[in-house]
């Protein structure tokens, strides 16, 4: 009898990878009601047509969870880890379902006893009772590594297969990642510990020695420089760069504009590129922590005595404007014709700009942060009257649209940026004429965009293997006659450099150079104006 029982027990015994796979599937399926609700809303609803998407996403998440659980698949380790995880997942799932929002570490105590008993204790008892046949430690380490690697490879394959639909949904609904249990609990715990142990942030000074150079002497006219930070605009779709569709009809006729056709971004996402550009760190040295721990370009401008204002129609300045004046123009107001559907068009950034310039008493640098061509809802980025190309894709699910319809909607957003920039330049030209100021505008996009080429949508790919269209960005400069004369800029020299290779690394030093600001952090070799300003002296 004991022999039969022993054989029956061995027959029912699980391998470690079988237990981790079952636990991963249970966690994804039964502890993520809030996540799946949000996922369904972001992908067009729980329709039969989406069945393969949901099955694929479930399998992908289960495989990722299994890969991480495999790291703990050793005797005396696996069962305690799984039991703790089921209790944490039970509490987290309750909080997410109750509040419909991400959790923090302090909220986990809200889960009632019945939830912990049903969703925590019950699966934990099963885990404790099941027999697991663990191999020796060396063999187990090899097997666990193989299972983790295989799981990640399979998850990666599913991601590539589903990328066209998943990427836009995840990008426009980033809150979903904070609803995924138990990953959100682990993240909340890490955040709590990081905050508990964190030292008060210390921001190191940068360019405190900045002063106005020799070319400012003897001038009574104020200067106003507008820096437009574009969003998701790729250079390939600008007719100024040779694109066959006429997406820049207004800028093409704008006197004094110099367009640079070969410029590469620091990153493929706003959260990287924007702080990188303004940090003064070259792309190869950039790190988020390093950039946040020191002042940046806007601080240097302030040290030189210029007034600095950041106007935003996007998702904020990513920390680069923390110490300067800030205006959030992205929030719609009732009855505002420049807002629609919970968002506002970029023209709102120009509202009141002439009055702001007229009433200022200092030289100004004004940063305008566009909504630009942010996807996947390209058709929402421009007013109805700007739909020059069509038919357009009017769905967040790019997979439901033809390539031509996606490109048409995107091109309309670029054409609207053309209108926006042209209008900004005309305003600056009028201010120069009517208010006696010298004006300039610099425009560059934070990163580019993929529109289906090589099955990539839309941006944010790791830089090392990101498509060229996510890194190749537009960059242009407009200087009025007074600004060009004051700072001795040779426009023909600039035009001769329009096809040379530049990058976001040049922005920091080029802005300091065009404004003739003297500081030890300025690097003339990265200033694209330096060769065209022979009269620039300290």
N, C-alpha and C positions, 0 to 999 in steps of 0.2 A: 504493500500500500504506500509506504514511504517512497519507494522507488518510482511508483506511478506519479505520486504528487510532485516529486522532484523533477521528473521529466516534463510533467504538465507545466510546472513553474518555469522551467527553462524554455519551454515552447512559447509561453506568454511573455517572456522577458524581452525587453526592448533594447535596441542599440541606443547609445547616446544621441546619435543624429536623428533617430526616429522620435525620441522624446522632445528634442529641441524643435523639430519640424512641426509636431503636433501642438506644442505650446505656442509657437509663432503663429500658426494658423488660428488658434483659439483667440489669441490676443488681438489680431487684426480683425477677426470677424465679430467677436462678441463684446469687445471693450471699446469700440470706436463708433458708436451710434452718431455722436455729434460730428465726427469727421466725415462719415459717409453722407450725412445730410448736407454738409457744406460742399462736399465733392459733387453730389448730384446737382445741386443748385449751380455750381460753377461749370458743369459740363452739359447743361441743357435738360436736366431732369432724368428721372429713372425710367427712361423709355426702353422698349425692347431693342431698339437700334443701338443702344449703348451697352448692351449686355457684354459684348466682347471687351469693351473698354473697362468695365467694372471687374470682370473676371481677371483680365490681364493686370490691372492695378492691384487687385487683391493678391494675386500670385507674386507680383513684384515686391510688395511690402512684406509679405510673409517670408520671402527669400532673403530680404535684407535683414529682417529680425532674426531669422535662423542663422545667418552669418555671424551676427554679434553674439547670439546665445552659444554658438559653437565654441567660442573662445573660453567659455566657462564649463564646457562639457567634460569635466573630470570628476572622479569619485570624491565624495565629501564636499564638492563645490557646487555641482549642477543643481541638486535638489534644493538646497537652501536658497540659491539665487532665484530659481523659478518660483518658489513659495513666496519669497519677498516681493518678487515682481508681480505676482497675481494679486497680492494685497494692495500694493501701490497702484496697480492698474484699476482695481475695483474702486478705490477712493477717487482716483483721477477721473475715471469714466463718469462717476456720479456727479462730480463737480462740473465737468464740461457739459453734461446733459442738462444739469439744473440751471447753469448760468449762461450756457451758449457761448462761452468765452474761454480763452486760455486760462490755465491755472497758475497760481504761484504756490510756493512751498507751504505757506501758512494756511492755505485753503483746504489742504488734504484732510484735515481733521473734521471736516463737515460731514463726511460720509457716515450714514447711520449704521448701527450694528447689523441690520438685516442685509444691507448691501455687502458688507464685509463678509458676512456668513455665507451668502449665496454665491457671490462672485469672487470672494477671496479665499474663504476656508474650504469650500467644496472642491475646487480644482486643486488646491494645495493638498488636501487629503488624498486625492487620486495620484498626485505626483509622489507623495510620500509612500503610498502603498505599492506602486508599480515596481517591478524588479527591473533593474538596468544592468546589462552586462558590459561592464567597463573593461577595455583592454588594458595592457600595461601602460604606464605613463609615457614612455617614448613612442610606442605605437599609437597611443591615443592622441598625442600631440600632432603626429603626422596626419592621422585621420581627420582630426578637428580642423587642421589647416586646410586640408583638401576639401572638406565640406564647406568651410567658409568661402574658399576661393570659388568653388563651383557655384555656390549660391549667389555670390556677387556677380559672377559672369552671366548666369542665367537672368538675374535681375537687370543687368546692363543690357542684355539682348532684348528683354521686354521693354525697357525704357526706350531703346532705339525704335522699336516697332510702334510704340504708342506716342513717341515724342511729338509728332505733329499736332496731336490733340491735347496732350498733357501740358506741354510747355506754356501755351497761352493761358490755360486755366489756372495753373499754379502761379504764373507770373502776376496775373490780375487778382489772385485771391491768396496772397501770401499767408493770410491768417490760418489757412488750412494746416500748415505744418505745425502750428501750435496747438492743434486739436487732436493730433495723432498720438494715441496712447499706446505704450507708456513712454514714448520718446519725449513727450511734453513734460512728464514728471521728472525725467532725468535732467532735462534742460532747466526746469524750474529749480531743481536742487542745486545744479551747478551755478545758476545765477544767484541763488541765495548765498551760497558759500563764497562766491566771488565778491559779492557786495559786503558780506560780513568781514572778509579778510582784506578787502581792498584798502589801499592807502588813499588819502585825499589826492585827487588829481592835481598834478603840478604841470603847468604849461610853461615850457622853456621859452624865453624871448627869442625873437628872430628879427633881424634887421632894425634894431632899435636905433641904429646910427643913420637911418635913411633921411636924406635931405634932398631938396630940389637942386638940380645941377645948374650950371652956368647959363643954359639956354632959357631959364625962367627969368633972368635978370632983365629989368627994364620993361616988363610987360604988365599992363594994368588989367587986361582982359582976363576973365576967368576961363578955365578949361573944364569941359564936361566930356568924360569918356564913358561910353556905354559898352559894357561887355555882355554879350548875349550868349548864354550857355544853352545850346540846343539839346534836344532830347531825341535819341534814336534816329538821327538823320544820317543816312549813309551817302558818301560822296558819289557813289555810282549812279544815283538817281537825280543828280543835279545836272541840268543841261549846261551849266557853266563848266562842268568837267567833261563834257562831250556826250552826255546822255541824249539819246535820239528824241525823246519826248521833251517838249519845251516847258520844263517845270520852273524855269527862272526867267520869264519874259521881262519882268520889271528890273531885277538886279542887273540883267545883261545891259540895260540902258542907263544904269546908274553911274554918273560921272564920279570919278575919284575912287571907285571900288577896285581893289586888287584881290583876286581869288587865287588861293594856293591849292593846287590839285593833288598833291601827294603828301597827305598828313595822316599819321597813325595815332590811334588813341592809346591811353595808358591802360585801359581795361575794356571789358565788354559789357559792363553793367554800371549803372549810375553810382551805386554805393562804392565802387572802386574808383572810377574815373574822376568824379567830381572832387573828392578829397585829394586824389593824386595830383590833379592839375594845380590846385591852389596850395598844395603843400610845399612846392619847390623841390620835392624829392624826385629824382629821375625814376622812370618806371622800374628799372632794375633794382633800385634801393627802396622802393615804396613798401611800406607796411602800415596797416591801419593804426596800430598802437603807436608807432613812431610818429605818424602824422598828427594824431590826436594829442600827443605829448608836447607839441611845440606850436608856436604861432605860425601863421601862413601868410600868403600873399596879401590878403585884405588887411591884416595887421600891419604889414610893412608899409602899405599905402597910407594907413592912418598915422604911422610914425613919421612919415614924410610931410604930414600936415594936410592931407586930402580928406575930404568928407567921403564916407563910404556907405552905400545903401544896397541891400539885397532885396529884390522884389521877386516873389516866388509864385509860380503857377504850377508847381510840380509837387514833389513829396518832401520838400525841405532841402536844406543846403548841406546835409550830411556832416554837420559840425563845423564847416568852414566859415560860417558867418556868425558864430556864437558871440563874438565880441564887437559886432558892428550893428548898425540899424537894420531892422528886418521888417518886411511887410509881406503878409501872406494874402495873396490875391486869388487863391485857388478855391476858396469857399464861396459857393454861389449865394447871391442875394436875390430875394423875391423880386421879380419883374426886371431883372437885369438882362438886357438883350444880348449881352456877351457871355451868358451862361445858359446851359441847356443840359437837362438830364443829370444833374448833380455835379457837373463839371463846368469849367469856364474856358473860353477860347483865349489864346495868347494875346490878342489885342488888348485884353484887360490890363496887361502889364504896361501898356503905353498910356493908360488913362491918367490924366493929370501930370504927365511928364513935362510938358512945356511950362506949366505953372511951377512945378517943383524946381526946374532949372532957373526960372526967372527969379524966384524968391530966395534962392540959396545965396549965401554970402561967402562960400568957400569954393575952391576947386573941387570937383566931384568925380567920383567913379561910381557908376550905377550898374549893378549886375542884374540882368533880367534872366530868370531861369524858366525856360519854356516847358510846356507840356509837349510841344513839338509833334513828333510822329510816334508817340508811344503806342505800342500795340498790345493786344491784337486788334483792338477796336479802332483801327485807323480811320474809319468813316466818321468817328465822333470827334476827330481832332480839327475839323474845319466846319465853318457855317455852311448851310445848304447851298448858298450861291457860289461856293468854290468847288463844286463837283464838276470839274472840267473834263475829267476822264471817266470812262465807265464802259460797261456796268461795273459797279463796285460790290465788294464783299461787305455785307452788313451782318456779320455773325462773329462772335468771339471764337467760334470753333472753325479755325482756318481750314481744317480738313473738309469742311462742308462746302468750301468755295473753290472755284477754279483758280489756277495760278494767275490768270489774266485779271480776274476780279480783285484778287488780293493786291496785286501790283498797282492796279488803277486806284484803289482806295489809298494806298500808300503814297502814290504820286500826287494825289490831290492834297495830302497833308504837306508834302514838300512844296507844292505850289502855294499853299497858304503861308508857309514859312517865308517864301519869296515875297509875298504881299506884306507880311508882318515886318520883315527886315527893311523892305523898301519904305514902308510907312515910318519906321523908326528913323531911318536916315533922313527922310524929308522933314521930320520934326526937328532933328538936330540941325539941319541946314537952315530951317526957319529960325531956330533959336539963335544961331550964329548971326543971322542977318538982323533980327529984331531986338535981341537982348545983348549983343556985343560979347559973345563968348566964342571960344575956339573949341570945336567939337570933333569927336572921333568915335568910331564904332568898331569893335572887334567881335567876330562871331565864330564859334566852333561848336561842334556837337560833342557830347560826352562819349558816345560810341555809335556804332552803326547798327545794322539790322540784317537778318537773314529772312528772305521771303520764300523759302522753300528750296533754295539751291542746296544740293547735296543733302536734302531732307532735313535741313536745319531751320528751326523757327524758335523764337524770333531773335533773341540775343542772350548774352550771359554764359556762353560756352567758355570753358577753361581756356585762358589766353594761348597756351602753348599749342593747342590744336584747333583754335577757333577759326572759322572761315574769314577770309580777307574782308568780306563785306561787313563783318561785325567790328573790324578794326580801322577800316579806311573811312575817314570822316571829313566833312567839309570844314574849311577854315577860310575866312576872308576878313579884310580890313578896309574900312573907309575912313578917309581923313579929309576934313574940309580944308579950304585954302589957307585959312588962318592958322590952323593947327600944323599943317605941313610946313608953312613958312616959319612959324615960331621954332619948331624943333628940327628944322633943316632936313626934312626927309626927302630923299630923291625918289620920286615916284617911279621913274623909268627904271631905276635900279631895283626897286621892289618888284616891278612887273617882270624883270629879267630873272627873278628868283622864283617865280610862281610855280614852276614845275620841279623845283628841287625837293628833296626829301626832308620833311620836318615831322615833328610829333608833338604830343601834349607836353613833352619835356621843354619845349621852346616857349610855351605860353607865359610862364612865370617871369622869365627873364626878358621876353619881348615886351611885355606890358611895362615893366620897369624901364626898359630901354626907350620905348616910344615916348614915355613921359619924362625922360632924362632925370631919373631919380638915382642918386648916388648912395650906394650901400655896399658893404663888404660881401653880402650874400648874392649880389648881382654877378652873373657870369656872361661876359660879352660873347663868348663862343656859342652860347645857346640863344642869343638874341638875334632873331631874324632881321631886325631893323639895323643892327650895328653897322653892317657893311654899307648900308644905304644912308648913314648919318655921319658923313665925314667930319662935320663940325661938332660932333658930340665930344665934349670935354668935361672933365670933372669940375 
